[in-house]
Amino acid sequence: MTFKEKIKQGIPANLPEKKVYDSSRNHAPKRKEILSDEEKKLALKNALRYFDDKHHAILLPEFAEELEKYGRIYMYRFQPDYKLYARPIEEYPGKSEQAKAIMLMIQNNLDDAVAQHPDELITYGGNGAVFQNWVQYLLTMQYLSEMTDKQTLVMYSGHPLGLFPSNKNAPRVVVTNGMVIPNYSKPDDWEKMNALGVSQYGQMTAGSYMYIGPQGIVHGTTITVLNGFRKIGKSPKGNLFVTAGLGGMSGAQPKAGNIAGCITVCAEVNPKITQVRLDQGWIDEKITDLDELVERVKIAKQKQETVSIAYLGNIVEIWEKFDESEIFIDLGSDQTSLHNPWAGGYYPVDISFEEANKMMAENPTLFKEKVQETLRRHAKAINKHTEKGTYFFDYGNAFLLEASRAGADVMNPNKELGREFKYPSYVQDIMGPMCFDYGFGPFRWVCASGNSDDLKKTDKIACKVLEKLKEKSPKEIQQQMADNIQWIKGAQENKLVVGSQARILYADAEGRIEIAKAFNKAIKKGKIGPVVLGRDHHDVSGTDSPYRETSNIYDGSRFTADMAIQNVIGGSFRGATWVSIHNGGGVGWGEVINGGFGMLLDGSKAATKRLKSMLFWDVNNGISRRSWSRNDEAIFAIKRAMKSEKQLKVTLPNKVDESLFDSLT
C-alpha cells in the first residue's frame, strides 16, 4: 500500500497487528484514575463506536487495558506504520489543495521531532492534543483526502463529526476543542471528559494544527527577553536570565536567550527532554550539580558570555542555591506547564522524577500537596531575589495564579485593580504595551513545498517588505520594526527549523498583509510553492486570557471572551482556510478562550482578496478592544488603521479627568 492509499483507507477494514509499547520514547504520564466503574464502561463503549461490531470482542479488553494502564484510550494498535512529518503538499492525496495543506499541518504537529508525546498525539504542554486517539487521526485524514472545495469538515475536540456541504469561500475545517459548559470547566471536569473520550485540551496551536516547533515561541521569547532588559535599563550582555522548562514551548527559552545575548539558566526535571534539547542545539550545556552550576555562572558573568545552560533538576533548587551563593539574577521567570499542575506540568522538589510520576497517578492527593508545598517554597525563594533587585515576571504559565492558590506570598499588598499579584505578567509590563496594543503579534508561515530554498526566499521577501515599511513607519513602532528586521536577517543562521519549513516574526496588520501579498505574487510567478499562513493564538486578538494575553486590560472586561469568539467568527467568513476555538491553552482549562486560523496562499486573485480581508480583521479586532479599554498605544494604533482604511469606523473611548472623582469623596 502506498502512503496515499493508506491515507485514503481511513480505519482499516482488517485490524492491524497490536503495537509493541516502546518505553524508550517520551510518553505522557499516566493520568489519574477518575472514572467510576460505570463511567469506565461508558468510556469503552464510546471508544468502540468507531468500529464494526465484529471487532469489539478483540478491542474491548485491549482498550480496557489501556484505560487501566494509562488513564486514557489512545488506540495504539492503529498508530500508522508510516513516518509522520510535513511532506511536500503534492504528496498528499485529495481533491482540494486547501485540504492537503491541512493534512500537512496535522502531520507536522505529530512529527517525532516536533511533538512532546507523539504516541499519545500530544504536541506540547503535557496535554495539548491534536486528537484523543489514533482512529480519530485516521478518519480525519480520510475525510480530508475526500473533501472538495464545497465541503467543510467539522471537528469536535479531535473527533471528526463529518463533511458537510458548504461553499468554496467557507473554511474547509472548523475546529473546536474543550468547549464545555462554563460550570463544568474545572481541571477534574477535563480529566473526566477526556478519559470518557468526549473532550480534549487543544492547547493553542496543538489542536488547531498550527504548531511549528519551538521556533514558534523563540521569537516571542527573544522579544520578551530583549524588552525585559530594556525595561530594567540593562544590556543582556553578561547578565543573567533564570527560568524553568524545556518542553514543547518552554524549550525555546535558552535559544531565545542566546539570540538576545544573555546568560540563560533553565531548569528541567525530565532527563529525556533535556537531552533532546541538547542534541537539537537548543541549549549549549547541561549541568547536573548545583555547585558546578554556580561556578559556571560566575565564569560566564566574568567573561560576559552568551551561553544557555540547562540544569537537570528542580528550579527551586536554583533559586535557593543562587541566593545562598550570592549569584545576582537580573531577569527571572518560569515556564513550566502550570496550567496542568496535577498531571505532570510542574514537579515537586526533593522527589525524583520517577517517584513523582508514580505519585501523581497512584496518590494524586499527596502529589497535589507536594506541588503546592513546592510552589510556596518557590515563591519564597523568588521573593528573596527580588528584594535584592531581580526583575521577575510571570510568563503566562499560571505560575502566580497557582502559587496564590497554594497560599504562597505572591499577592500585591496595594490591591490595585488588575494587579492582584506582586509581580506583573509579561503581557502587562512588556508584550502588551510594547507589542499587542500596537497590533504586533506572532505572524507565521509554512512553505508547503517542504523546500528549504522556498523558506530562504520567503525570508528575503519578508525582510524587503519590512525594510520598506519601516521607512515610513511612525516613531512609536520603529523599535518593533527594527527588532523584526534583525530577527529575520538572522533566522537562517540561528537554525530555527524543527519539522516544517516554517518561519515566524512579529508584525502588525499592515506588515502581515504586505508580506502575504508579496508571497502570493511570488507563488503566482512560480518563484516559490504554496504557503500556509497562520499565527500563534497568543496574539493581539486571538485570545481572552485574564492573566496573560488580556492581563493589561483594566476596564473590568478581562474575564469576558467576546474578542476571541468574534475573532474566529469573523475569520470564518473573511477567507480563512480553517478556524479553531479552544477552552484552555497556556494557563489552563477554564482560564482562557483562544482562537486561531490557517490560510493557504496559492497565487490566485481569490487568495489576495481573502488575505486582505482576513488579516486586517484578525489584528484590528483586538486593537479595537484594547483601545476601548483606554490603552493609549491601542488608541494610537486604531486611529492609524482608520486613516488607512476608510470603511473602518471604531468606537473610541473618552477619558475621564481623575480630579472629578475628588468631589464624590
HUCORDA-V329550 format. One record per residue. N is the residue number from 1. RES is the residue in three letters. OMEGA is omega in radians with two decimals (* if undefined). Layout:
n->N res->RES omega->OMEGA
n->N res->RES omega->OMEGA
This chain:
n->1 res->MET omega->3.09
n->2 res->THR omega->3.10
n->3 res->PHE omega->-3.13
n->4 res->LYS omega->3.13
n->5 res->GLU omega->3.12
n->6 res->LYS omega->3.09
n->7 res->ILE omega->-3.05
n->8 res->LYS omega->-3.10
n->9 res->GLN omega->-3.13
n->10 res->GLY omega->3.10
n->11 res->ILE omega->-3.07
n->12 res->PRO omega->3.14
n->13 res->ALA omega->3.08
n->14 res->ASN omega->-3.09
n->15 res->LEU omega->3.03
n->16 res->PRO omega->3.11
n->17 res->GLU omega->3.11
n->18 res->LYS omega->-3.10
n->19 res->LYS omega->3.03
n->20 res->VAL omega->-3.13
n->21 res->TYR omega->-3.09
n->22 res->ASP omega->-3.06
n->23 res->SER omega->3.14
n->24 res->SER omega->-3.12
n->25 res->ARG omega->-3.07
n->26 res->ASN omega->-3.08
n->27 res->HIS omega->3.02
n->28 res->ALA omega->3.09
n->29 res->PRO omega->3.06
n->30 res->LYS omega->3.12
n->31 res->ARG omega->-3.09
n->32 res->LYS omega->3.14
n->33 res->GLU omega->-3.03
n->34 res->ILE omega->-3.08
n->35 res->LEU omega->2.98
n->36 res->SER omega->3.13
n->37 res->ASP omega->3.13
n->38 res->GLU omega->3.13
n->39 res->GLU omega->3.06
n->40 res->LYS omega->3.09
n->41 res->LYS omega->3.13
n->42 res->LEU omega->3.11
n->43 res->ALA omega->3.13
n->44 res->LEU omega->3.08
n->45 res->LYS omega->3.12
n->46 res->ASN omega->3.14
n->47 res->ALA omega->-3.06
n->48 res->LEU omega->-3.11
n->49 res->ARG omega->3.06
n->50 res->TYR omega->-2.94
n->51 res->PHE omega->3.00
n->52 res->ASP omega->-3.04
n->53 res->ASP omega->3.11
n->54 res->LYS omega->-3.14
n->55 res->HIS omega->-2.98
n->56 res->HIS omega->-3.08
n->57 res->ALA omega->3.12
n->58 res->ILE omega->-3.03
n->59 res->LEU omega->-3.08
n->60 res->LEU omega->-3.14
n->61 res->PRO omega->3.13
n->62 res->GLU omega->3.13
n->63 res->PHE omega->3.09
n->64 res->ALA omega->3.11
n->65 res->GLU omega->3.10
n->66 res->GLU omega->-3.14
n->67 res->LEU omega->-3.14
n->68 res->GLU omega->-3.06
n->69 res->LYS omega->-2.97
n->70 res->TYR omega->-3.11
n->71 res->GLY omega->3.13
n->72 res->ARG omega->3.04
n->73 res->ILE omega->-3.10
n->74 res->TYR omega->-3.11
n->75 res->MET omega->-3.08
n->76 res->TYR omega->-3.12
n->77 res->ARG omega->-3.02
n->78 res->PHE omega->3.06
n->79 res->GLN omega->-3.05
n->80 res->PRO omega->3.10
n->81 res->ASP omega->3.04
n->82 res->TYR omega->-3.13
n->83 res->LYS omega->3.10
n->84 res->LEU omega->3.06
n->85 res->TYR omega->-3.11
n->86 res->ALA omega->3.09
n->87 res->ARG omega->2.99
n->88 res->PRO omega->-2.96
n->89 res->ILE omega->-3.10
n->90 res->GLU omega->3.14
n->91 res->GLU omega->3.13
n->92 res->TYR omega->3.10
n->93 res->PRO omega->3.05
n->94 res->GLY omega->3.14
n->95 res->LYS omega->-3.07
n->96 res->SER omega->3.08
n->97 res->GLU omega->3.13
n->98 res->GLN omega->3.12
n->99 res->ALA omega->3.10
n->100 res->LYS omega->3.12
n->101 res->ALA omega->3.14
n->102 res->ILE omega->3.07
n->103 res->MET omega->3.11
n->104 res->LEU omega->-3.09
n->105 res->MET omega->3.09
n->106 res->ILE omega->-3.12
n->107 res->GLN omega->3.07
n->108 res->ASN omega->3.14
n->109 res->ASN omega->-3.09
n->110 res->LEU omega->3.08
n->111 res->ASP omega->3.10
n->112 res->ASP omega->-3.11
n->113 res->ALA omega->-3.06
n->114 res->VAL omega->-3.00
n->115 res->ALA omega->3.11
n->116 res->GLN omega->3.10
n->117 res->HIS omega->-3.00
n->118 res->PRO omega->-3.11
n->119 res->ASP omega->3.12
n->120 res->GLU omega->3.10
n->121 res->LEU omega->-3.11
n->122 res->ILE omega->-3.04
n->123 res->THR omega->3.14
n->124 res->TYR omega->3.06
n->125 res->GLY omega->3.13
n->126 res->GLY omega->-3.13
n->127 res->ASN omega->3.13
n->128 res->GLY omega->-2.95
n->129 res->ALA omega->2.98
n->130 res->VAL omega->3.06
n->131 res->PHE omega->3.08
n->132 res->GLN omega->-3.11
n->133 res->ASN omega->-3.03
n->134 res->TRP omega->3.11
n->135 res->VAL omega->3.05
n->136 res->GLN omega->3.09
n->137 res->TYR omega->-3.10
n->138 res->LEU omega->-3.10
n->139 res->LEU omega->3.12
n->140 res->THR omega->3.13
n->141 res->MET omega->3.09
n->142 res->GLN omega->3.12
n->143 res->TYR omega->-3.13
n->144 res->LEU omega->3.13
n->145 res->SER omega->-3.13
n->146 res->GLU omega->-2.98
n->147 res->MET omega->2.96
n->148 res->THR omega->3.13
n->149 res->ASP omega->3.04
n->150 res->LYS omega->3.10
n->151 res->GLN omega->3.06
n->152 res->THR omega->3.07
n->153 res->LEU omega->-3.13
n->154 res->VAL omega->-3.09
n->155 res->MET omega->3.07
n->156 res->TYR omega->3.07
n->157 res->SER omega->3.12
n->158 res->GLY omega->-3.14
n->159 res->HIS omega->3.08
n->160 res->PRO omega->-3.12
n->161 res->LEU omega->3.08
n->162 res->GLY omega->3.08
n->163 res->LEU omega->-3.13
n->164 res->PHE omega->3.08
n->165 res->PRO omega->3.05
n->166 res->SER omega->3.08
n->167 res->ASN omega->-3.00
n->168 res->LYS omega->3.13
n->169 res->ASN omega->3.11
n->170 res->ALA omega->3.02
n->171 res->PRO omega->3.09
n->172 res->ARG omega->3.10
n->173 res->VAL omega->3.01
n->174 res->VAL omega->-3.02
n->175 res->VAL omega->2.92
n->176 res->THR omega->3.09
n->177 res->ASN omega->3.03
n->178 res->GLY omega->-3.06
n->179 res->MET omega->-3.09
n->180 res->VAL omega->3.06
n->181 res->ILE omega->-3.03
n->182 res->PRO omega->-3.10
n->183 res->ASN omega->3.12
n->184 res->TYR omega->-3.03
n->185 res->SER omega->3.05
n->186 res->LYS omega->-3.11
n->187 res->PRO omega->-3.14
n->188 res->ASP omega->3.05
n->189 res->ASP omega->3.11
n->190 res->TRP omega->3.14
n->191 res->GLU omega->-3.10
n->192 res->LYS omega->-3.10
n->193 res->MET omega->3.10
n->194 res->ASN omega->3.08
n->195 res->ALA omega->3.09
n->196 res->LEU omega->-3.13
n->197 res->GLY omega->-3.08
n->198 res->VAL omega->3.10
n->199 res->SER omega->3.10
n->200 res->GLN omega->3.10
n->201 res->TYR omega->-3.08
n->202 res->GLY omega->-2.99
n->203 res->GLN omega->3.07
n->204 res->MET omega->-3.07
n->205 res->THR omega->3.08
n->206 res->ALA omega->-3.10
n->207 res->GLY omega->3.08
n->208 res->SER omega->2.96
n->209 res->TYR omega->-3.06
n->210 res->MET omega->3.11
n->211 res->TYR omega->-3.14
n->212 res->ILE omega->-3.14
n->213 res->GLY omega->-3.08
n->214 res->PRO omega->3.10
n->215 res->GLN omega->-3.09
n->216 res->GLY omega->3.12
n->217 res->ILE omega->3.14
n->218 res->VAL omega->-3.07
n->219 res->HIS omega->3.12
n->220 res->GLY omega->3.12
n->221 res->THR omega->3.09
n->222 res->THR omega->3.12
n->223 res->ILE omega->-3.13
n->224 res->THR omega->-3.12
n->225 res->VAL omega->3.11
n->226 res->LEU omega->-3.11
n->227 res->ASN omega->3.05
n->228 res->GLY omega->3.08
n->229 res->PHE omega->3.08
n->230 res->ARG omega->-3.11
n->231 res->LYS omega->-3.13
n->232 res->ILE omega->3.05
n->233 res->GLY omega->-3.13
n->234 res->LYS omega->2.96
n->235 res->SER omega->3.07
n->236 res->PRO omega->-3.00
n->237 res->LYS omega->3.09
n->238 res->GLY omega->-3.13
n->239 res->ASN omega->-2.86
n->240 res->LEU omega->3.05
n->241 res->PHE omega->-3.13
n->242 res->VAL omega->-3.11
n->243 res->THR omega->-3.12
n->244 res->ALA omega->3.07
n->245 res->GLY omega->3.06
n->246 res->LEU omega->-3.12
n->247 res->GLY omega->-3.05
n->248 res->GLY omega->3.12
n->249 res->MET omega->-3.05
n->250 res->SER omega->3.13
n->251 res->GLY omega->3.13
n->252 res->ALA omega->-2.99
n->253 res->GLN omega->-3.14
n->254 res->PRO omega->3.12
n->255 res->LYS omega->3.12
n->256 res->ALA omega->3.10
n->257 res->GLY omega->3.10
n->258 res->ASN omega->-3.14
n->259 res->ILE omega->3.12
n->260 res->ALA omega->3.06
n->261 res->GLY omega->-3.12
n->262 res->CYS omega->2.97
n->263 res->ILE omega->-3.14
n->264 res->THR omega->3.00
n->265 res->VAL omega->-3.05
n->266 res->CYS omega->3.14
n->267 res->ALA omega->3.08
n->268 res->GLU omega->-3.10
n->269 res->VAL omega->-3.08
n->270 res->ASN omega->-3.09
n->271 res->PRO omega->-3.11
n->272 res->LYS omega->-3.09
n->273 res->ILE omega->3.08
n->274 res->THR omega->3.12
n->275 res->GLN omega->3.09
n->276 res->VAL omega->-3.12
n->277 res->ARG omega->3.09
n->278 res->LEU omega->3.13
n->279 res->ASP omega->-3.14
n->280 res->GLN omega->-3.09
n->281 res->GLY omega->3.14
n->282 res->TRP omega->2.94
n->283 res->ILE omega->-3.11
n->284 res->ASP omega->-3.04
n->285 res->GLU omega->3.05
n->286 res->LYS omega->-3.13
n->287 res->ILE omega->-3.11
n->288 res->THR omega->-3.09
n->289 res->ASP omega->-3.07
n->290 res->LEU omega->3.13
n->291 res->ASP omega->3.10
n->292 res->GLU omega->3.13
n->293 res->LEU omega->3.14
n->294 res->VAL omega->-3.12
n->295 res->GLU omega->-3.14
n->296 res->ARG omega->-3.13
n->297 res->VAL omega->3.10
n->298 res->LYS omega->3.12
n->299 res->ILE omega->-3.14
n->300 res->ALA omega->3.11
n->301 res->LYS omega->-3.12
n->302 res->GLN omega->-3.11
n->303 res->LYS omega->-3.09
n->304 res->GLN omega->-3.13
n->305 res->GLU omega->2.85
n->306 res->THR omega->-3.04
n->307 res->VAL omega->3.07
n->308 res->SER omega->-3.07
n->309 res->ILE omega->3.04
n->310 res->ALA omega->3.00
n->311 res->TYR omega->3.12
n->312 res->LEU omega->-3.08
n->313 res->GLY omega->-3.04
n->314 res->ASN omega->-3.11
n->315 res->ILE omega->-3.14
n->316 res->VAL omega->3.13
n->317 res->GLU omega->-3.14
n->318 res->ILE omega->-3.12
n->319 res->TRP omega->-3.12
n->320 res->GLU omega->-3.11
n->321 res->LYS omega->-3.13
n->322 res->PHE omega->3.06
n->323 res->ASP omega->-3.14
n->324 res->GLU omega->-3.07
n->325 res->SER omega->3.13
n->326 res->GLU omega->2.99
n->327 res->ILE omega->-3.11
n->328 res->PHE omega->3.11
n->329 res->ILE omega->-3.12
n->330 res->ASP omega->3.11
n->331 res->LEU omega->3.08
n->332 res->GLY omega->3.09
n->333 res->SER omega->-3.14
n->334 res->ASP omega->3.09
n->335 res->GLN omega->2.94
n->336 res->THR omega->-3.05
n->337 res->SER omega->-3.08
n->338 res->LEU omega->2.93
n->339 res->HIS omega->-3.04
n->340 res->ASN omega->-2.92
n->341 res->PRO omega->-3.03
n->342 res->TRP omega->-3.09
n->343 res->ALA omega->3.02
n->344 res->GLY omega->-3.13
n->345 res->GLY omega->-3.10
n->346 res->TYR omega->-3.02
n->347 res->TYR omega->3.12
n->348 res->PRO omega->3.09
n->349 res->VAL omega->3.09
n->350 res->ASP omega->3.06
n->351 res->ILE omega->-3.12
n->352 res->SER omega->3.13
n->353 res->PHE omega->-3.11
n->354 res->GLU omega->3.14
n->355 res->GLU omega->3.14
n->356 res->ALA omega->3.11
n->357 res->ASN omega->3.12
n->358 res->LYS omega->-3.11
n->359 res->MET omega->-3.07
n->360 res->MET omega->3.12
n->361 res->ALA omega->-3.00
n->362 res->GLU omega->3.14
n->363 res->ASN omega->-3.05
n->364 res->PRO omega->3.12
n->365 res->THR omega->3.11
n->366 res->LEU omega->3.12
n->367 res->PHE omega->3.12
n->368 res->LYS omega->3.12
n->369 res->GLU omega->-3.12
n->370 res->LYS omega->3.10
n->371 res->VAL omega->-3.11
n->372 res->GLN omega->3.06
n->373 res->GLU omega->3.13
n->374 res->THR omega->3.11
n->375 res->LEU omega->3.11
n->376 res->ARG omega->3.13
n->377 res->ARG omega->3.11
n->378 res->HIS omega->-3.12
n->379 res->ALA omega->-3.14
n->380 res->LYS omega->-3.14
n->381 res->ALA omega->3.10
n->382 res->ILE omega->-3.13
n->383 res->ASN omega->3.12
n->384 res->LYS omega->-3.14
n->385 res->HIS omega->-3.12
n->386 res->THR omega->3.05
n->387 res->GLU omega->3.10
n->388 res->LYS omega->3.10
n->389 res->GLY omega->3.08
n->390 res->THR omega->3.04
n->391 res->TYR omega->3.14
n->392 res->PHE omega->3.08
n->393 res->PHE omega->3.05
n->394 res->ASP omega->-3.07
n->395 res->TYR omega->3.01
n->396 res->GLY omega->-3.12
n->397 res->ASN omega->-3.13
n->398 res->ALA omega->3.13
n->399 res->PHE omega->-3.10
n->400 res->LEU omega->3.14
n->401 res->LEU omega->-3.13
n->402 res->GLU omega->3.07
n->403 res->ALA omega->3.12
n->404 res->SER omega->3.12
n->405 res->ARG omega->3.11
n->406 res->ALA omega->3.14
n->407 res->GLY omega->3.13
n->408 res->ALA omega->-3.13
n->409 res->ASP omega->-3.12
n->410 res->VAL omega->-3.07
n->411 res->MET omega->-3.13
n->412 res->ASN omega->-3.12
n->413 res->PRO omega->-3.13
n->414 res->ASN omega->3.06
n->415 res->LYS omega->3.08
n->416 res->GLU omega->3.09
n->417 res->LEU omega->-3.13
n->418 res->GLY omega->3.12
n->419 res->ARG omega->-3.07
n->420 res->GLU omega->-3.00
n->421 res->PHE omega->-3.12
n->422 res->LYS omega->3.09
n->423 res->TYR omega->-3.10
n->424 res->PRO omega->2.84
n->425 res->SER omega->3.11
n->426 res->TYR omega->3.08
n->427 res->VAL omega->-3.11
n->428 res->GLN omega->-3.02
n->429 res->ASP omega->-3.00
n->430 res->ILE omega->-2.97
n->431 res->MET omega->-3.13
n->432 res->GLY omega->-3.10
n->433 res->PRO omega->-3.07
n->434 res->MET omega->-3.05
n->435 res->CYS omega->-2.99
n->436 res->PHE omega->-3.11
n->437 res->ASP omega->3.08
n->438 res->TYR omega->3.13
n->439 res->GLY omega->-3.14
n->440 res->PHE omega->-3.14
n->441 res->GLY omega->-2.92
n->442 res->PRO omega->3.03
n->443 res->PHE omega->-3.13
n->444 res->ARG omega->3.09
n->445 res->TRP omega->3.13
n->446 res->VAL omega->3.09
n->447 res->CYS omega->-3.01
n->448 res->ALA omega->3.08
n->449 res->SER omega->-3.05
n->450 res->GLY omega->-3.05
n->451 res->ASN omega->-3.14
n->452 res->SER omega->3.08
n->453 res->ASP omega->3.08
n->454 res->ASP omega->3.13
n->455 res->LEU omega->3.10
n->456 res->LYS omega->3.14
n->457 res->LYS omega->3.13
n->458 res->THR omega->3.05
n->459 res->ASP omega->-3.13
n->460 res->LYS omega->3.12
n->461 res->ILE omega->-3.12
n->462 res->ALA omega->-3.13
n->463 res->CYS omega->3.14
n->464 res->LYS omega->3.12
n->465 res->VAL omega->-3.10
n->466 res->LEU omega->3.13
n->467 res->GLU omega->3.11
n->468 res->LYS omega->3.13
n->469 res->LEU omega->-3.11
n->470 res->LYS omega->-3.12
n->471 res->GLU omega->-3.10
n->472 res->LYS omega->-3.12
n->473 res->SER omega->3.09
n->474 res->PRO omega->-3.08
n->475 res->LYS omega->-3.09
n->476 res->GLU omega->-3.09
n->477 res->ILE omega->3.14
n->478 res->GLN omega->-3.12
n->479 res->GLN omega->3.13
n->480 res->GLN omega->3.13
n->481 res->MET omega->-3.12
n->482 res->ALA omega->3.13
n->483 res->ASP omega->-3.07
n->484 res->ASN omega->3.05
n->485 res->ILE omega->3.09
n->486 res->GLN omega->-3.14
n->487 res->TRP omega->-3.03
n->488 res->ILE omega->3.09
n->489 res->LYS omega->-3.13
n->490 res->GLY omega->-3.03
n->491 res->ALA omega->-3.11
n->492 res->GLN omega->-3.08
n->493 res->GLU omega->3.13
n->494 res->ASN omega->3.03
n->495 res->LYS omega->-3.02
n->496 res->LEU omega->-3.03
n->497 res->VAL omega->2.96
n->498 res->VAL omega->-3.06
n->499 res->GLY omega->-3.06
n->500 res->SER omega->3.09
n->501 res->GLN omega->-2.96
n->502 res->ALA omega->3.07
n->503 res->ARG omega->3.09
n->504 res->ILE omega->2.95
n->505 res->LEU omega->3.09
n->506 res->TYR omega->3.14
n->507 res->ALA omega->3.04
n->508 res->ASP omega->-3.08
n->509 res->ALA omega->-3.13
n->510 res->GLU omega->-3.14
n->511 res->GLY omega->-3.13
n->512 res->ARG omega->-3.10
n->513 res->ILE omega->-3.10
n->514 res->GLU omega->3.08
n->515 res->ILE omega->-3.13
n->516 res->ALA omega->3.09
n->517 res->LYS omega->3.13
n->518 res->ALA omega->3.07
n->519 res->PHE omega->-3.07
n->520 res->ASN omega->3.09
n->521 res->LYS omega->3.13
n->522 res->ALA omega->3.10
n->523 res->ILE omega->3.14
n->524 res->LYS omega->-3.12
n->525 res->LYS omega->3.12
n->526 res->GLY omega->-3.13
n->527 res->LYS omega->3.10
n->528 res->ILE omega->3.07
n->529 res->GLY omega->-3.13
n->530 res->PRO omega->-3.12
n->531 res->VAL omega->3.03
n->532 res->VAL omega->3.07
n->533 res->LEU omega->3.05
n->534 res->GLY omega->3.07
n->535 res->ARG omega->2.91
n->536 res->ASP omega->3.02
n->537 res->HIS omega->3.12
n->538 res->HIS omega->-2.97
n->539 res->ASP omega->-3.08
n->540 res->VAL omega->-3.00
n->541 res->SER omega->-3.10
n->542 res->GLY omega->-2.92
n->543 res->THR omega->2.96
n->544 res->ASP omega->-3.07
n->545 res->SER omega->-2.96
n->546 res->PRO omega->3.13
n->547 res->TYR omega->3.10
n->548 res->ARG omega->-2.99
n->549 res->GLU omega->-3.13
n->550 res->THR omega->-3.14
n->551 res->SER omega->3.07
n->552 res->ASN omega->3.00
n->553 res->ILE omega->-2.99
n->554 res->TYR omega->3.14
n->555 res->ASP omega->3.13
n->556 res->GLY omega->-3.07
n->557 res->SER omega->-3.09
n->558 res->ARG omega->-3.04
n->559 res->PHE omega->3.05
n->560 res->THR omega->-3.08
n->561 res->ALA omega->3.13
n->562 res->ASP omega->-3.05
n->563 res->MET omega->-3.10
n->564 res->ALA omega->3.14
n->565 res->ILE omega->3.12
n->566 res->GLN omega->-3.13
n->567 res->ASN omega->-3.10
n->568 res->VAL omega->3.08
n->569 res->ILE omega->-3.13
n->570 res->GLY omega->3.12
n->571 res->GLY omega->-3.07
n->572 res->SER omega->3.11
n->573 res->PHE omega->3.07
n->574 res->ARG omega->2.97
n->575 res->GLY omega->3.12
n->576 res->ALA omega->3.08
n->577 res->THR omega->2.98
n->578 res->TRP omega->3.12
n->579 res->VAL omega->-3.14
n->580 res->SER omega->3.06
n->581 res->ILE omega->-3.02
n->582 res->HIS omega->2.86
n->583 res->ASN omega->-3.11
n->584 res->GLY omega->3.14
n->585 res->GLY omega->3.08
n->586 res->GLY omega->-3.08
n->587 res->VAL omega->3.01
n->588 res->GLY omega->3.07
n->589 res->TRP omega->-3.14
n->590 res->GLY omega->-3.08
n->591 res->GLU omega->-3.01
n->592 res->VAL omega->2.93
n->593 res->ILE omega->-3.08
n->594 res->ASN omega->-3.09
n->595 res->GLY omega->3.13
n->596 res->GLY omega->3.13
n->597 res->PHE omega->2.93
n->598 res->GLY omega->-3.14
n->599 res->MET omega->3.10
n->600 res->LEU omega->2.98
n->601 res->LEU omega->-3.09
n->602 res->ASP omega->3.13
n->603 res->GLY omega->-3.07
n->604 res->SER omega->3.04
n->605 res->LYS omega->3.14
n->606 res->ALA omega->3.13
n->607 res->ALA omega->3.10
n->608 res->THR omega->3.13
n->609 res->LYS omega->-3.12
n->610 res->ARG omega->-3.05
n->611 res->LEU omega->3.12
n->612 res->LYS omega->-3.10
n->613 res->SER omega->-3.03
n->614 res->MET omega->-3.04
n->615 res->LEU omega->3.10
n->616 res->PHE omega->3.12
n->617 res->TRP omega->-2.99
n->618 res->ASP omega->3.13
n->619 res->VAL omega->-2.98
n->620 res->ASN omega->2.97
n->621 res->ASN omega->-3.11
n->622 res->GLY omega->3.11
n->623 res->ILE omega->-3.14
n->624 res->SER omega->3.13
n->625 res->ARG omega->-3.14
n->626 res->ARG omega->3.06
n->627 res->SER omega->-3.11
n->628 res->TRP omega->3.10
n->629 res->SER omega->3.03
n->630 res->ARG omega->3.06
n->631 res->ASN omega->-3.02
n->632 res->ASP omega->-3.11
n->633 res->GLU omega->3.14
n->634 res->ALA omega->3.07
n->635 res->ILE omega->3.08
n->636 res->PHE omega->-3.05
n->637 res->ALA omega->-3.09
n->638 res->ILE omega->3.05
n->639 res->LYS omega->3.11
n->640 res->ARG omega->3.12
n->641 res->ALA omega->3.14
n->642 res->MET omega->3.09
n->643 res->LYS omega->-3.09
n->644 res->SER omega->-3.11
n->645 res->GLU omega->-3.03
n->646 res->LYS omega->3.13
n->647 res->GLN omega->3.10
n->648 res->LEU omega->3.09
n->649 res->LYS omega->-3.01
n->650 res->VAL omega->3.08
n->651 res->THR omega->-3.13
n->652 res->LEU omega->-3.12
n->653 res->PRO omega->2.96
n->654 res->ASN omega->-3.10
n->655 res->LYS omega->-3.08
n->656 res->VAL omega->3.08
n->657 res->ASP omega->-3.09
n->658 res->GLU omega->-3.09
n->659 res->SER omega->3.13
n->660 res->LEU omega->-3.10
n->661 res->PHE omega->3.13
n->662 res->ASP omega->-3.11
n->663 res->SER omega->-3.13
n->664 res->LEU omega->-3.09
n->665 res->THR omega->*
